[in-house]
Amino acid sequence: MQTGETTQKAVCEIEVEIRNADGLHMRPAMQFVDIASQYQASISVSNTQTSVDGKSIMQMSMLAATYGTRLKIKAEGVDARAAVEALQELVEVKKFGEPTPEEKSRQVQ
Amino acid sequence: MRFADFVCFEAIIPELQAKDRDGVIAELVSALDKAGRLGRGNCEKVTRAVIKRENEASTGMGKGIAVPHVKYKAMKDVVAAVGQNSKGVDFAALDKQPVYSVILLISPVDDPDKHLQAMEKIFKHLQQEKFRRFLRQSQTAAQIEDLLKEADVNPSL
């Protein structure tokens, strides 16, 4: 994690990996936008092709981030670090409260 | 993914008869059923599943559009229907405004990546003011079909 050290315009950037089987579909995207919107920092999310506003549900739905996709989250603003940490936890630790591919295939059986 | 890969052109309704959200969903699911895209006997069950999903969180994303959807186990492929209602329907949208254009998407349970790719295509265009305006101005199913096919060759639409 890299942090630019000007307090007014802190920049924090991190790469996360989608770990839930169904990927970043609409409900996870909504959870992401809900958390991102709690912070003052502007938040952008990008894959290899495009960069979108992490506070817009329509734009987040455009990422088509499947299981295993790596996304770059970049926050700019006074609470940038806290925002990025909370979003990383949602994506990689809580996995949006959804099963991994292994857990999902076990559920089906 | 192209619209032509998953939109059922026989399930385009230029002026929906239904006046409320659940009615609109039922009308679009029924159009897919009549086009033979749902498999036998699934029409009512799919309708109920979409409504249940919609009750959990509105897919009315604002700007007059809604994308009700569900993953349904009997589906073999992703399929979409498109409907318009010129008077506007209450979808409990995020911006509290009426919905005029509805894209309904039914996906298989075991192909999450394809569902995401269809969603990406849908939102890439719904994002554009020009596309939303052309969709709302369309008065026939043929015009909507042409618009979707045009969007398949013109990414900026």
Interface residues (C-beta under 8 A of the other chain):
Chain A: A21 D22 G23 L24 H25 M26 R27 M30 I57 M58 Q59 S61 M62 L63 A64 A65 T66 Y67 V108
Chain B: E56 A57 T59 M61 G62 K63 V67 H69 L94 V109 D110 P112 D113 H115 L116 Q117 M119 E120 I122 F123 K124 L126 Q127
